[in-house]
Amino acid sequence: MINVLLPDQVRALDTLGSLLTLLPDADSAYQVVTARMAEILGVGVALVTRRRAEWQVLGDVRNVSANLVSLAIDHLPPLTTAPPEPIVKAVVVEKVAWTCVSVGAGDQPPLWLLLQADLTLSARVLQTCSAQLSRAFSAVNGRTRARLRRAREAFVLPRRLARLRGVGEMYQMTMDACARAVGATKGSLTIYNDDQRSLAVAATFGYPDILVRHLTFRPGTGIIGTVFRTQQARRVEDIRRVTDGPGARLRYRTPSYMAVPLAGCDRPLGVLCVSDRQDGRPFSVEDLTTLRALAGVASLALERARALELASAREHDAAIDPLTGLFNRRYFHARLDEEIERARRQSIPLTLAMVDIDEFKEYNDRLGHQAGDTLLRAVADALRRSVRVFDVCARIGGDEFTILMPGGTDESRYRIAARVREEIQRYKPHAMDLPVSVSIGIHSGTPATAAELLTLADEALYVAKRAGKARDDRRASRNSLDR
């Protein structure tokens, strides 16, 4: 039997596409299409697609049994792709007429409406309806993809940021994730610099940062400065309609943009801006909500990274002698205990060299304390140049230095001591004929305690001093090992 659609049915079909555009996701759209088509046409309706070489039913089957739909699908022609234009064709399966209507095109998967009737005489109406449904499905699928993209970025971004330590990497990852989440093709992340009292570009998306790296923004001026000062997000659908806006720029394809502040625990951090949505449409309220949520996550991660950097800097400062840049006494004793434990576990020798500047008081008295400080820095530089990369050099007080040398042979240890003495003897202060030398006491072994190792190295240093200074005492070291 061949059916012709009535005017009331045609008018009802015309409203179906606009109804679908209000739905939140594709699954809801599939359900509504099959229910409304069955209600309007009074025939059996099924919506099918072909995925992974198999036909699948989308939504609910209406006014017809699932068995009949399966039978019809088995006898369908190879409708594997969505045609560029709507197609309406009739097939007969087991003496039952079916009308196949394509409702998927472009970037959508191939979708076909199966109507249990021969409606080919109303093919033009069905083609118009198909085009409307195709556009509606495209819009709904776009929203579904955007929602999934937002959910994915909101889930992945915190985990990725937690694995990073460098603030620079965090800036770029935050910028990339936020732009992808809202479908933006361009974006920039600016961070406030306390010293310069301005915002500078820290990361970009969609164009080389070299184009804007030199730009700075003052708080309270322009879009970025205003958002930073007020700490209020801004979403503009058309910048040409904003009276206080900067006007459209050639770099951007669309007039819509968003800017949200990055707020720390006790101070603002910066501003994140995005523009040029991929589909050319203005950014929505949902886009702004997504961007603000991701900016909040990023702000926490950046605050954490800054806190870690500050803690690391303070820990470094607490371990460094401010005059020479070597490790200080506190760090040396902590490291000494660790190296003794490691030497005991691995049965390797541990060498401690005590270095003392000869006649340092006389040097200070003749040339002054500033020259004495310069000499201390010169000795520290000589130690750094002479030791191995894994040796530990420290200033433990006044003109006394230590070198902690794990492993190695007697020859290598004494070679390091000789290199230190030679480096320092070449130092000529203020072109004066005033010799500079050091005495070094060395002990190697696997002592039971740090105090024992320090005592033996001190004894070796005392022997070197008593023997005429400007030398290292090898004999004392060997005698100590023989005890």
Secondary structure as UniProt FT lines:
FT   HELIX           7..14
FT   HELIX           16..20
FT   TURN            21..22
FT   HELIX           26..41
FT   STRAND          45..51
FT   TURN            52..53
FT   STRAND          54..62
FT   HELIX           66..74
FT   STRAND          88..93
FT   TURN            94..95
FT   STRAND          96..102
FT   TURN            106..107
FT   STRAND          111..115
FT   HELIX           120..122
FT   HELIX           123..163
FT   HELIX           167..181
FT   TURN            182..183
FT   STRAND          184..193
FT   TURN            194..197
FT   STRAND          198..205
FT   HELIX           209..211
FT   TURN            212..214
FT   STRAND          216..217
FT   TURN            219..220
FT   HELIX           222..230
FT   STRAND          234..236
FT   HELIX           239..241
FT   TURN            243..244
FT   TURN            250..251
FT   STRAND          257..263
FT   STRAND          268..277
FT   TURN            278..279
FT   HELIX           285..319
FT   TURN            322..324
FT   HELIX           329..346
FT   STRAND          350..357
FT   TURN            358..359
FT   HELIX           360..367
FT   HELIX           369..386
FT   TURN            389..390
FT   STRAND          392..397
FT   TURN            398..399
FT   STRAND          400..406
FT   HELIX           410..425
FT   HELIX           429..431
FT   STRAND          438..445
FT   HELIX           450..466
FT   TURN            467..468
FT   STRAND          472..473
FT   HELIX           474..482
//
